[in-house]
Amino acid sequence: MNPYAPPRQKGADDMRFLSIQEKKMFTVTWNVPPSLPEARAQRTYVTVRLKPVGENETEVALHHSGWGEGGQWDQAYAYFDKAWGNVLANLQKQFDEGKPRDWTDWLASIRAMMEKPAPPK
C-alpha cells in the first residue's frame, strides 16, 4: 500500500466495511495490487474474526474470499497467500512488543521512491 500513489494506484483504494460485530468480527471489501489490473477490476472480501482465548490473548482468524478464476487470479492468490502471513506476523509482533509500530522510516522510504525520477526510455 502506497499512501503517496495517485488514486487507483494506492493498493487499498475505495474499500468499504460490509459488516461489523463489535469486538468480534468485521468484513471489508478488498482489492488486489494495481499491478494486476484484470483481477483488480473485481473486489474480493476479507473477514477478520476475533475470539478471546485467555486473560490477555485473542485468536485472530482471517478469511479472504471472492476469488475469480483464470487470468491474473492465480497471481493474486499467490500474492495474498504470502502477504497475509506477513500481516499477521507483524500484528503478533506489535502485541508481543507492547507498543505501536513507528511507520516514519517506512513512509519516508515510500516518499523517496515516489520522488525518484523515472528511468529514461
N, CA, C and O atoms as a printed pandas DataFrame, in Angstrom:
     atom_number atom_name residue_name chain_id  residue_number  x_coord  y_coord  z_coord
0              1         N          MET        A               1    0.842   -1.170    0.000
1              2        CA          MET        A               1    0.000    0.000    0.000
2              3         C          MET        A               1    0.887    1.233    0.000
3              4         O          MET        A               1    1.809    1.364    0.805
4              5         N          ASN        A               2    0.588    2.112   -0.907
5              6        CA          ASN        A               2    1.391    3.320   -1.041
6              7         C          ASN        A               2    0.502    4.545   -0.856
7              8         O          ASN        A               2   -0.231    4.905   -1.778
8              9         N          PRO        A               3    0.543    5.197    0.310
9             10        CA          PRO        A               3   -0.330    6.346    0.551
10            11         C          PRO        A               3   -0.016    7.550   -0.329
11            12         O          PRO        A               3   -0.822    8.478   -0.408
12            13         N          TYR        A               4    1.145    7.554   -0.996
13            14        CA          TYR        A               4    1.530    8.687   -1.834
14            15         C          TYR        A               4    1.235    8.458   -3.311
15            16         O          TYR        A               4    1.423    9.368   -4.118
16            17         N          ALA        A               5    0.785    7.288   -3.677
17            18        CA          ALA        A               5    0.489    6.978   -5.078
18            19         C          ALA        A               5   -0.772    7.729   -5.516
19            20         O          ALA        A               5   -1.589    8.129   -4.686
20            21         N          PRO        A               6   -0.915    7.914   -6.828
21            22        CA          PRO        A               6   -2.131    8.566   -7.315
22            23         C          PRO        A               6   -3.358    7.681   -7.073
23            24         O          PRO        A               6   -3.220    6.478   -6.852
24            25         N          PRO        A               7   -4.556    8.271   -7.114
25            26        CA          PRO        A               7   -5.775    7.478   -6.930
26            27         C          PRO        A               7   -5.798    6.271   -7.860
27            28         O          PRO        A               7   -5.330    6.338   -8.997
28            29         N          ARG        A               8   -6.345    5.175   -7.365
29            30        CA          ARG        A               8   -6.462    3.888   -8.058
30            31         C          ARG        A               8   -5.135    3.139   -8.158
31            32         O          ARG        A               8   -5.075    2.057   -8.741
32            33         N          GLN        A               9   -4.069    3.712   -7.590
33            34        CA          GLN        A               9   -2.767    3.055   -7.597
34            35         C          GLN        A               9   -2.206    2.870   -6.183
35            36         O          GLN        A               9   -1.066    2.432   -6.026
36            37         N          LYS        A              10   -2.988    3.195   -5.165
37            38        CA          LYS        A              10   -2.505    3.134   -3.787
38            39         C          LYS        A              10   -2.458    1.705   -3.252
39            40         O          LYS        A              10   -1.676    1.402   -2.350
40            41         N          GLY        A              11   -3.271    0.851   -3.793
41            42        CA          GLY        A              11   -3.337   -0.520   -3.310
42            43         C          GLY        A              11   -4.608   -0.759   -2.525
43            44         O          GLY        A              11   -5.287   -1.760   -2.751
44            45         N          ALA        A              12   -4.942    0.116   -1.628
45            46        CA          ALA        A              12   -6.115   -0.051   -0.777
46            47         C          ALA        A              12   -7.163    1.013   -1.101
47            48         O          ALA        A              12   -7.698    1.660   -0.200
48            49         N          ASP        A              13   -7.450    1.186   -2.374
49            50        CA          ASP        A              13   -8.396    2.226   -2.794
50            51         C          ASP        A              13   -9.848    1.795   -2.619
51            52         O          ASP        A              13  -10.211    0.657   -2.916
52            53         N          ASP        A              14  -10.661    2.710   -2.137
53            54        CA          ASP        A              14  -12.123    2.586   -2.148
54            55         C          ASP        A              14  -12.670    1.330   -1.482
55            56         O          ASP        A              14  -13.700    0.805   -1.906
56            57         N          MET        A              15  -12.009    0.853   -0.467
57            58        CA          MET        A              15  -12.531   -0.319    0.228
58            59         C          MET        A              15  -13.639    0.118    1.185
59            60         O          MET        A              15  -13.650    1.250    1.669
60            61         N          ARG        A              16  -14.573   -0.805    1.449
61            62        CA          ARG        A              16  -15.744   -0.493    2.270
62            63         C          ARG        A              16  -15.956   -1.559    3.330
63            64         O          ARG        A              16  -15.687   -2.739    3.103
64            65         N          PHE        A              17  -16.441   -1.133    4.493
65            66        CA          PHE        A              17  -16.883   -2.095    5.502
66            67         C          PHE        A              17  -18.211   -2.672    5.047
67            68         O          PHE        A              17  -19.112   -1.934    4.648
68            69         N          LEU        A              18  -18.331   -3.988    5.106
69            70        CA          LEU        A              18  -19.578   -4.666    4.759
70            71         C          LEU        A              18  -20.358   -5.061    6.004
71            72         O          LEU        A              18  -21.589   -5.047    6.009
72            73         N          SER        A              19  -19.629   -5.412    7.058
73            74        CA          SER        A              19  -20.291   -5.772    8.319
74            75         C          SER        A              19  -19.324   -5.577    9.476
75            76         O          SER        A              19  -18.108   -5.701    9.330
76            77         N          ILE        A              20  -19.899   -5.269   10.622
77            78        CA          ILE        A              20  -19.111   -5.109   11.842
78            79         C          ILE        A              20  -19.912   -5.699   12.993
79            80         O          ILE        A              20  -21.087   -5.381   13.180
80            81         N          GLN        A              21  -19.264   -6.553   13.750
81            82        CA          GLN        A              21  -19.817   -7.044   15.001
82            83         C          GLN        A              21  -18.785   -6.660   16.054
83            84         O          GLN        A              21  -17.735   -7.292   16.170
84            85         N          GLU        A              22  -19.090   -5.634   16.806
85            86        CA          GLU        A              22  -18.104   -5.017   17.695
86            87         C          GLU        A              22  -17.358   -6.034   18.559
87            88         O          GLU        A              22  -17.956   -6.878   19.226
88            89         N          LYS        A              23  -16.039   -5.920   18.521
89            90        CA          LYS        A              23  -15.110   -6.756   19.287
90            91         C          LYS        A              23  -15.140   -8.223   18.885
91            92         O          LYS        A              23  -14.553   -9.056   19.575
92            93         N          LYS        A              24  -15.823   -8.568   17.764
93            94        CA          LYS        A              24  -15.900   -9.969   17.365
94            95         C          LYS        A              24  -15.538  -10.211   15.910
95            96         O          LYS        A              24  -14.880  -11.203   15.596
96            97         N          MET        A              25  -15.960   -9.315   15.008
97            98        CA          MET        A              25  -15.799   -9.615   13.591
98            99         C          MET        A              25  -16.006   -8.359   12.758
99           100         O          MET        A              25  -16.788   -7.479   13.119
100          101         N          PHE        A              26  -15.288   -8.289   11.631
101          102        CA          PHE        A              26  -15.606   -7.284   10.617
102          103         C          PHE        A              26  -15.282   -7.872    9.248
103          104         O          PHE        A              26  -14.423   -8.743    9.112
104          105         N          THR        A              27  -15.986   -7.378    8.247
105          106        CA          THR        A              27  -15.765   -7.780    6.869
106          107         C          THR        A              27  -15.615   -6.515    6.034
107          108         O          THR        A              27  -16.400   -5.576    6.161
108          109         N          VAL        A              28  -14.594   -6.504    5.176
109          110        CA          VAL        A              28  -14.339   -5.366    4.295
110          111         C          VAL        A              28  -14.166   -5.862    2.860
111          112         O          VAL        A              28  -13.761   -7.000    2.623
112          113         N          THR        A              29  -14.484   -4.977    1.908
113          114        CA          THR        A              29  -14.135   -5.290    0.528
114          115         C          THR        A              29  -12.628   -5.172    0.423
115          116         O          THR        A              29  -11.998   -4.458    1.203
116          117         N          TRP        A              30  -12.052   -5.870   -0.540
117          118        CA          TRP        A              30  -10.597   -5.853   -0.698
118          119         C          TRP        A              30  -10.294   -5.853   -2.187
119          120         O          TRP        A              30  -11.115   -6.288   -2.993
120          121         N          ASN        A              31   -9.128   -5.372   -2.547
121          122        CA          ASN        A              31   -8.724   -5.425   -3.945
122          123         C          ASN        A              31   -7.291   -5.912   -4.050
123          124         O          ASN        A              31   -6.521   -5.833   -3.093
124          125         N          VAL        A              32   -6.946   -6.412   -5.220
125          126        CA          VAL        A              32   -5.589   -6.912   -5.439
126          127         C          VAL        A              32   -4.701   -5.739   -5.848
127          128         O          VAL        A              32   -5.211   -4.660   -6.150
128          129         N          PRO        A              33   -3.387   -5.932   -5.864
129          130        CA          PRO        A              33   -2.487   -4.830   -6.198
130          131         C          PRO        A              33   -2.753   -4.244   -7.591
131          132         O          PRO        A              33   -3.225   -4.948   -8.484
132          133         N          PRO        A              34   -2.448   -2.960   -7.768
133          134        CA          PRO        A              34   -2.633   -2.304   -9.066
134          135         C          PRO        A              34   -1.850   -2.982  -10.202
135          136         O          PRO        A              34   -2.195   -2.813  -11.372
136          137         N          SER        A              35   -0.816   -3.735   -9.870
137          138        CA          SER        A              35   -0.025   -4.420  -10.898
138          139         C          SER        A              35   -0.784   -5.568  -11.551
139          140         O          SER        A              35   -0.310   -6.142  -12.531
140          141         N          LEU        A              36   -1.966   -5.911  -11.016
141          142        CA          LEU        A              36   -2.807   -6.974  -11.579
142          143         C          LEU        A              36   -4.179   -6.397  -11.941
143          144         O          LEU        A              36   -5.177   -6.756  -11.317
144          145         N          PRO        A              37   -4.245   -5.507  -12.940
145          146        CA          PRO        A              37   -5.479   -4.762  -13.223
146          147         C          PRO        A              37   -6.672   -5.633  -13.601
147          148         O          PRO        A              37   -7.811   -5.285  -13.288
148          149         N          GLU        A              38   -6.433   -6.749  -14.263
149          150        CA          GLU        A              38   -7.545   -7.624  -14.660
150          151         C          GLU        A              38   -8.270   -8.166  -13.425
151          152         O          GLU        A              38   -9.499   -8.135  -13.361
152          153         N          ALA        A              39   -7.516   -8.657  -12.457
153          154        CA          ALA        A              39   -8.115   -9.177  -11.229
154          155         C          ALA        A              39   -8.605   -8.041  -10.334
155          156         O          ALA        A              39   -9.589   -8.203   -9.612
156          157         N          ARG        A              40   -7.936   -6.907  -10.376
157          158        CA          ARG        A              40   -8.304   -5.762   -9.536
158          159         C          ARG        A              40   -9.690   -5.214   -9.891
159          160         O          ARG        A              40  -10.334   -4.568   -9.064
160          161         N          ALA        A              41  -10.138   -5.467  -11.095
161          162        CA          ALA        A              41  -11.446   -4.969  -11.520
162          163         C          ALA        A              41  -12.589   -5.599  -10.718
163          164         O          ALA        A              41  -13.695   -5.059  -10.685
164          165         N          GLN        A              42  -12.328   -6.726  -10.081
165          166        CA          GLN        A              42  -13.340   -7.399   -9.258
166          167         C          GLN        A              42  -12.902   -7.334   -7.804
167          168         O          GLN        A              42  -11.754   -7.661   -7.501
168          169         N          ARG        A              43  -13.756   -6.933   -6.920
169          170        CA          ARG        A              43  -13.426   -6.886   -5.494
170          171         C          ARG        A              43  -13.516   -8.276   -4.882
171          172         O          ARG        A              43  -14.347   -9.096   -5.273
172          173         N          THR        A              44  -12.649   -8.516   -3.924
173          174        CA          THR        A              44  -12.771   -9.670   -3.059
174          175         C          THR        A              44  -13.221   -9.132   -1.713
175          176         O          THR        A              44  -13.485   -7.937   -1.579
176          177         N          TYR        A              45  -13.312  -10.000   -0.717
177          178        CA          TYR        A              45  -13.649   -9.507    0.606
178          179         C          TYR        A              45  -12.890  -10.292    1.661
179          180         O          TYR        A              45  -12.564  -11.466    1.485
180          181         N          VAL        A              46  -12.621   -9.606    2.762
181          182        CA          VAL        A              46  -11.844  -10.169    3.864
182          183         C          VAL        A              46  -12.686  -10.073    5.132
183          184         O          VAL        A              46  -13.231   -9.020    5.463
184          185         N          THR        A              47  -12.776  -11.199    5.829
185          186        CA          THR        A              47  -13.438  -11.246    7.134
186          187         C          THR        A              47  -12.394  -11.555    8.187
187          188         O          THR        A              47  -11.616  -12.499    8.048
188          189         N          VAL        A              48  -12.381  -10.754    9.241
189          190        CA          VAL        A              48  -11.485  -10.970   10.375
190          191         C          VAL        A              48  -12.362  -11.252   11.589
191          192         O          VAL        A              48  -13.253  -10.475   11.931
192          193         N          ARG        A              49  -12.086  -12.384   12.228
193          194        CA          ARG        A              49  -12.820  -12.761   13.439
194          195         C          ARG        A              49  -11.864  -12.723   14.634
195          196         O          ARG        A              49  -10.715  -13.154   14.539
196          197         N          LEU        A              50  -12.354  -12.207   15.745
197          198        CA          LEU        A              50  -11.579  -12.086   16.980
198          199         C          LEU        A              50  -12.253  -12.920   18.059
199          200         O          LEU        A              50  -13.459  -12.810   18.281
200          201         N          LYS        A              51  -11.453  -13.767   18.735
201          202        CA          LYS        A              51  -12.017  -14.646   19.753
202          203         C          LYS        A              51  -11.101  -14.642   20.984
203          204         O          LYS        A              51   -9.945  -15.055   20.890
204          205         N          PRO        A              52  -11.600  -14.184   22.122
205          206        CA          PRO        A              52  -10.784  -14.224   23.334
206          207         C          PRO        A              52  -10.447  -15.678   23.692
207          208         O          PRO        A              52  -11.311  -16.554   23.660
208          209         N          VAL        A              53   -9.173  -15.917   24.033
209          210        CA          VAL        A              53   -8.768  -17.272   24.422
210          211         C          VAL        A              53   -8.036  -17.272   25.763
211          212         O          VAL        A              53   -7.511  -18.301   26.187
212          213         N          GLY        A              54   -8.005  -16.158   26.403
213          214        CA          GLY        A              54   -7.351  -16.049   27.701
214          215         C          GLY        A              54   -7.460  -14.635   28.207
215          216         O          GLY        A              54   -8.051  -13.767   27.565
216          217         N          GLU        A              55   -6.882  -14.417   29.364
217          218        CA          GLU        A              55   -6.935  -13.097   30.001
218          219         C          GLU        A              55   -6.432  -11.991   29.084
219          220         O          GLU        A              55   -7.076  -10.951   28.950
220          221         N          ASN        A              56   -5.281  -12.214   28.452
221          222        CA          ASN        A              56   -4.680  -11.197   27.592
222          223         C          ASN        A              56   -4.366  -11.745   26.213
223          224         O          ASN        A              56   -3.387  -11.332   25.591
224          225         N          GLU        A              57   -5.179  -12.668   25.725
225          226        CA          GLU        A              57   -4.931  -13.269   24.415
226          227         C          GLU        A              57   -6.201  -13.275   23.578
227          228         O          GLU        A              57   -7.309  -13.461   24.080
228          229         N          THR        A              58   -5.998  -13.065   22.290
229          230        CA          THR        A              58   -7.101  -13.098   21.330
230          231         C          THR        A              58   -6.655  -13.890   20.115
231          232         O          THR        A              58   -5.568  -13.673   19.580
232          233         N          GLU        A              59   -7.495  -14.798   19.692
233          234        CA          GLU        A              59   -7.247  -15.536   18.446
234          235         C          GLU        A              59   -7.780  -14.696   17.295
235          236         O          GLU        A              59   -8.918  -14.229   17.335
236          237         N          VAL        A              60   -6.958  -14.506   16.272
237          238        CA          VAL        A              60   -7.356  -13.744   15.092
238          239         C          VAL        A              60   -7.444  -14.709   13.913
239          240         O          VAL        A              60   -6.471  -15.385   13.579
240          241         N          ALA        A              61   -8.609  -14.767   13.289
241          242        CA          ALA        A              61   -8.800  -15.610   12.103
242          243         C          ALA        A              61   -9.125  -14.699   10.923
243          244         O          ALA        A              61  -10.015  -13.852   11.006
244          245         N          LEU        A              62   -8.403  -14.878    9.839
245          246        CA          LEU        A              62   -8.587  -14.062    8.641
246          247         C          LEU        A              62   -9.013  -14.973    7.496
247          248         O          LEU        A              62   -8.368  -15.985    7.219
248          249         N          HIS        A              63  -10.104  -14.604    6.835
249          250        CA          HIS        A              63  -10.618  -15.394    5.720
250          251         C          HIS        A              63  -10.811  -14.459    4.517
251          252         O          HIS        A              63  -11.604  -13.519    4.576
252          253         N          HIS        A              64  -10.088  -14.723    3.442
253          254        CA          HIS        A              64  -10.143  -13.900    2.225
254          255         C          HIS        A              64  -10.907  -14.685    1.160
255          256         O          HIS        A              64  -10.488  -15.778    0.779
256          257         N          SER        A              65  -12.012  -14.142    0.681
257          258        CA          SER        A              65  -12.895  -14.850   -0.255
258          259         C          SER        A              65  -13.237  -13.983   -1.454
259          260         O          SER        A              65  -12.848  -12.818   -1.535
260          261         N          GLY        A              66  -13.972  -14.576   -2.378
261          262        CA          GLY        A              66  -14.447  -13.843   -3.538
262          263         C          GLY        A              66  -13.515  -13.921   -4.727
263          264         O          GLY        A              66  -13.535  -13.048   -5.595
264          265         N          TRP        A              67  -12.692  -14.969   -4.776
265          266        CA          TRP        A              67  -11.699  -15.117   -5.835
266          267         C          TRP        A              67  -12.339  -15.448   -7.176
267          268         O          TRP        A              67  -13.337  -16.165   -7.249
268          269         N          GLY        A              68  -11.747  -14.916   -8.224
269          270        CA          GLY        A              68  -12.129  -15.273   -9.578
270          271         C          GLY        A              68  -11.288  -16.447  -10.058
271          272         O          GLY        A              68  -10.513  -17.029   -9.299
272          273         N          GLU        A              69  -11.454  -16.779  -11.318
273          274        CA          GLU        A              69  -10.705  -17.891  -11.909
274          275         C          GLU        A              69  -10.043  -17.452  -13.194
275          276         O          GLU        A              69  -10.562  -16.599  -13.914
276          277         N          GLY        A              70   -8.885  -18.042  -13.480
277          278        CA          GLY        A              70   -8.177  -17.761  -14.731
278          279         C          GLY        A              70   -7.493  -16.406  -14.708
279          280         O          GLY        A              70   -7.513  -15.697  -13.702
280          281         N          GLY        A              71   -6.893  -16.066  -15.824
281          282        CA          GLY        A              71   -6.225  -14.769  -15.956
282          283         C          GLY        A              71   -5.227  -14.524  -14.844
283          284         O          GLY        A              71   -4.359  -15.356  -14.581
284          285         N          GLN        A              72   -5.352  -13.381  -14.193
285          286        CA          GLN        A              72   -4.411  -12.965  -13.148
286          287         C          GLN        A              72   -4.781  -13.474  -11.751
287          288         O          GLN        A              72   -4.094  -13.157  -10.779
288          289         N          TRP        A              73   -5.848  -14.252  -11.641
289          290        CA          TRP        A              73   -6.294  -14.670  -10.317
290          291         C          TRP        A              73   -5.309  -15.573   -9.598
291          292         O          TRP        A              73   -5.192  -15.492   -8.376
292          293         N          ASP        A              74   -4.592  -16.436  -10.318
293          294        CA          ASP        A              74   -3.590  -17.271   -9.652
294          295         C          ASP        A              74   -2.474  -16.404   -9.064
295          296         O          ASP        A              74   -1.990  -16.673   -7.965
296          297         N          GLN        A              75   -2.071  -15.371   -9.795
297          298        CA          GLN        A              75   -1.045  -14.455   -9.296
298          299         C          GLN        A              75   -1.554  -13.700   -8.066
299          300         O          GLN        A              75   -0.820  -13.517   -7.094
300          301         N          ALA        A              76   -2.807  -13.266   -8.117
301          302        CA          ALA        A              76   -3.386  -12.532   -6.986
302          303         C          ALA        A              76   -3.440  -13.424   -5.746
303          304         O          ALA        A              76   -3.109  -12.982   -4.646
304          305         N          TYR        A              77   -3.855  -14.672   -5.925
305          306        CA          TYR        A              77   -3.940  -15.593   -4.796
306          307         C          TYR        A              77   -2.546  -15.832   -4.202
307          308         O          TYR        A              77   -2.375  -15.808   -2.983
308          309         N          ALA        A              78   -1.567  -16.058   -5.056
309          310        CA          ALA        A              78   -0.188  -16.283   -4.587
310          311         C          ALA        A              78    0.331  -15.064   -3.824
311          312         O          ALA        A              78    1.008  -15.206   -2.806
312          313         N          TYR        A              79    0.012  -13.869   -4.316
313          314        CA          TYR        A              79    0.435  -12.639   -3.653
314          315         C          TYR        A              79   -0.118  -12.600   -2.220
315          316         O          TYR        A              79    0.626  -12.368   -1.267
316          317         N          PHE        A              80   -1.428  -12.828   -2.079
317          318        CA          PHE        A              80   -2.033  -12.732   -0.758
318          319         C          PHE        A              80   -1.706  -13.927    0.123
319          320         O          PHE        A              80   -1.715  -13.804    1.348
320          321         N          ASP        A              81   -1.421  -15.073   -0.466
321          322        CA          ASP        A              81   -1.004  -16.228    0.322
322          323         C          ASP        A              81    0.253  -15.872    1.115
323          324         O          ASP        A              81    0.404  -16.300    2.259
324          325         N          LYS        A              82    1.134  -15.110    0.527
325          326        CA          LYS        A              82    2.349  -14.655    1.203
326          327         C          LYS        A              82    2.072  -13.417    2.067
327          328         O          LYS        A              82    2.527  -13.340    3.209
328          329         N          ALA        A              83    1.333  -12.461    1.523
329          330        CA          ALA        A              83    1.131  -11.174    2.200
330          331         C          ALA        A              83    0.391  -11.319    3.531
331          332         O          ALA        A              83    0.791  -10.706    4.521
332          333         N          TRP        A              84   -0.674  -12.114    3.574
333          334        CA          TRP        A              84   -1.436  -12.216    4.815
334          335         C          TRP        A              84   -0.607  -12.832    5.936
335          336         O          TRP        A              84   -0.775  -12.464    7.098
336          337         N          GLY        A              85    0.282  -13.761    5.608
337          338        CA          GLY        A              85    1.181  -14.301    6.631
338          339         C          GLY        A              85    2.058  -13.217    7.233
339          340         O          GLY        A              85    2.277  -13.181    8.444
340          341         N          ASN        A              86    2.563  -12.328    6.372
341          342        CA          ASN        A              86    3.387  -11.207    6.855
342          343         C          ASN        A              86    2.567  -10.236    7.700
343          344         O          ASN        A              86    3.034   -9.760    8.734
344          345         N          VAL        A              87    1.358   -9.947    7.263
345          346        CA          VAL        A              87    0.489   -9.023    8.007
346          347         C          VAL        A              87    0.205   -9.577    9.403
347          348         O          VAL        A              87    0.322   -8.860   10.397
348          349         N          LEU        A              88   -0.164  -10.841    9.472
349          350        CA          LEU        A              88   -0.489  -11.428   10.772
350          351         C          LEU        A              88    0.744  -11.550   11.666
351          352         O          LEU        A              88    0.647  -11.371   12.880
352          353         N          ALA        A              89    1.902  -11.852   11.078
353          354        CA          ALA        A              89    3.144  -11.909   11.863
354          355         C          ALA        A              89    3.487  -10.534   12.430
355          356         O          ALA        A              89    3.921  -10.431   13.578
356          357         N          ASN        A              90    3.299   -9.478   11.640
357          358        CA          ASN        A              90    3.560   -8.116   12.131
358          359         C          ASN        A              90    2.575   -7.715   13.222
359          360         O          ASN        A              90    2.941   -7.025   14.173
360          361         N          LEU        A              91    1.324   -8.150   13.082
361          362        CA          LEU        A              91    0.333   -7.871   14.126
362          363         C          LEU        A              91    0.752   -8.560   15.431
363          364         O          LEU        A              91    0.714   -7.955   16.503
364          365         N          GLN        A              92    1.148   -9.825   15.324
365          366        CA          GLN        A              92    1.609  -10.567   16.511
366          367         C          GLN        A              92    2.810   -9.876   17.151
367          368         O          GLN        A              92    2.879   -9.736   18.372
368          369         N          LYS        A              93    3.755   -9.446   16.318
369          370        CA          LYS        A              93    4.963   -8.777   16.812
370          371         C          LYS        A              93    4.608   -7.496   17.567
371          372         O          LYS        A              93    5.178   -7.202   18.618
372          373         N          GLN        A              94    3.668   -6.749   17.020
373          374        CA          GLN        A              94    3.279   -5.498   17.672
374          375         C          GLN        A              94    2.732   -5.762   19.067
375          376         O          GLN        A              94    3.063   -5.046   20.012
376          377         N          PHE        A              95    1.897   -6.784   19.200
377          378        CA          PHE        A              95    1.331   -7.069   20.516
378          379         C          PHE        A              95    2.366   -7.683   21.453
379          380         O          PHE        A              95    2.337   -7.430   22.658
380          381         N          ASP        A              96    3.281   -8.487   20.912
381          382        CA          ASP        A              96    4.345   -9.054   21.743
382          383         C          ASP        A              96    5.246   -7.963   22.303
383          384         O          ASP        A              96    5.679   -8.044   23.453
384          385         N          GLU        A              97    5.529   -6.944   21.498
385          386        CA          GLU        A              97    6.397   -5.845   21.943
386          387         C          GLU        A              97    5.651   -4.840   22.810
387          388         O          GLU        A              97    6.268   -4.088   23.565
388          389         N          GLY        A              98    4.325   -4.824   22.704
389          390        CA          GLY        A              98    3.520   -3.966   23.555
390          391         C          GLY        A              98    3.572   -2.489   23.245
391          392         O          GLY        A              98    3.274   -1.659   24.104
392          393         N          LYS        A              99    3.953   -2.148   22.011
393          394        CA          LYS        A              99    3.992   -0.725   21.654
394          395         C          LYS        A              99    3.604   -0.565   20.188
395          396         O          LYS        A              99    3.799   -1.481   19.389
396          397         N          PRO        A             100    3.061    0.581   19.838
397          398        CA          PRO        A             100    2.691    0.817   18.432
398          399         C          PRO        A             100    3.930    0.860   17.538
399          400         O          PRO        A             100    5.010    1.254   17.980
400          401         N          ARG        A             101    3.770    0.464   16.319
401          402        CA          ARG        A             101    4.878    0.499   15.366
402          403         C          ARG        A             101    5.084    1.929   14.873
403          404         O          ARG        A             101    4.121    2.646   14.605
404          405         N          ASP        A             102    6.329    2.330   14.756
405          406        CA          ASP        A             102    6.679    3.638   14.215
406          407         C          ASP        A             102    6.849    3.495   12.700
407          408         O          ASP        A             102    7.779    2.832   12.240
408          409         N          TRP        A             103    5.962    4.108   11.934
409          410        CA          TRP        A             103    5.955    3.990   10.479
410          411         C          TRP        A             103    6.762    5.083    9.800
411          412         O          TRP        A             103    6.776    5.150    8.571
412          413         N          THR        A             104    7.435    5.942   10.555
413          414        CA          THR        A             104    8.145    7.097    9.998
414          415         C          THR        A             104    9.152    6.702    8.925
415          416         O          THR        A             104    9.124    7.262    7.829
416          417         N          ASP        A             105   10.034    5.758    9.209
417          418        CA          ASP        A             105   11.063    5.358    8.242
418          419         C          ASP        A             105   10.451    4.733    6.996
419          420         O          ASP        A             105   10.887    5.009    5.878
420          421         N          TRP        A             106    9.431    3.885    7.190
421          422        CA          TRP        A             106    8.776    3.243    6.045
422          423         C          TRP        A             106    8.121    4.292    5.143
423          424         O          TRP        A             106    8.259    4.235    3.921
424          425         N          LEU        A             107    7.418    5.235    5.737
425          426        CA          LEU        A             107    6.780    6.293    4.949
426          427         C          LEU        A             107    7.816    7.140    4.216
427          428         O          LEU        A             107    7.593    7.529    3.070
428          429         N          ALA        A             108    8.932    7.427    4.853
429          430        CA          ALA        A             108    9.995    8.207    4.207
430          431         C          ALA        A             108   10.570    7.449    3.014
431          432         O          ALA        A             108   10.863    8.057    1.985
432          433         N          SER        A             109   10.735    6.137    3.135
433          434        CA          SER        A             109   11.273    5.358    2.007
434          435         C          SER        A             109   10.283    5.318    0.845
435          436         O          SER        A             109   10.693    5.360   -0.316
436          437         N          ILE        A             110    9.002    5.237    1.140
437          438        CA          ILE        A             110    7.979    5.250    0.083
438          439         C          ILE        A             110    7.961    6.616   -0.608
439          440         O          ILE        A             110    7.906    6.692   -1.835
440          441         N          ARG        A             111    8.007    7.676    0.170
441          442        CA          ARG        A             111    8.013    9.027   -0.410
442          443         C          ARG        A             111    9.240    9.222   -1.294
443          444         O          ARG        A             111    9.129    9.776   -2.387
444          445         N          ALA        A             112   10.403    8.777   -0.838
445          446        CA          ALA        A             112   11.634    8.906   -1.629
446          447         C          ALA        A             112   11.522    8.120   -2.935
447          448         O          ALA        A             112   11.960    8.589   -3.985
448          449         N          MET        A             113   10.939    6.934   -2.865
449          450        CA          MET        A             113   10.751    6.124   -4.067
450          451         C          MET        A             113    9.833    6.848   -5.071
451          452         O          MET        A             113   10.064    6.799   -6.279
452          453         N          MET        A             114    8.805    7.511   -4.560
453          454        CA          MET        A             114    7.853    8.212   -5.428
454          455         C          MET        A             114    8.490    9.451   -6.064
455          456         O          MET        A             114    8.124    9.841   -7.173
456          457         N          GLU        A             115    9.435   10.062   -5.364
457          458        CA          GLU        A             115   10.070   11.282   -5.875
458          459         C          GLU        A             115   11.241   10.997   -6.800
459          460         O          GLU        A             115   11.744   11.905   -7.463
460          461         N          LYS        A             116   11.681    9.742   -6.852
461          462        CA          LYS        A             116   12.807    9.368   -7.710
462          463         C          LYS        A             116   12.380    9.501   -9.167
463          464         O          LYS        A             116   11.313    9.007   -9.531
464          465         N          PRO        A             117   13.177   10.153  -10.014
465          466        CA          PRO        A             117   12.802   10.309  -11.421
466          467         C          PRO        A             117   12.740    8.959  -12.136
467          468         O          PRO        A             117   13.504    8.042  -11.835
468          469         N          ALA        A             118   11.825    8.864  -13.073
469          470        CA          ALA        A             118   11.673    7.626  -13.845
470          471         C          ALA        A             118   12.871    7.445  -14.755
471          472         O          ALA        A             118   13.394    8.433  -15.270
472          473         N          PRO        A             119   13.327    6.211  -14.974
473          474        CA          PRO        A             119   14.460    5.974  -15.861
474          475         C          PRO        A             119   14.084    6.335  -17.305
475          476         O          PRO        A             119   12.929    6.181  -17.702
476          477         N          PRO        A             120   15.056    6.811  -18.084
477          478        CA          PRO        A             120   14.756    7.169  -19.474
478          479         C          PRO        A             120   14.351    5.941  -20.295
479          480         O          PRO        A             120   14.809    4.827  -20.042
480          481         N          LYS        A             121   13.496    6.170  -21.266
481          482        CA          LYS        A             121   13.042    5.065  -22.118
482          483         C          LYS        A             121   13.860    4.930  -23.352
483          484         O          LYS        A             121   13.602    4.047  -24.170
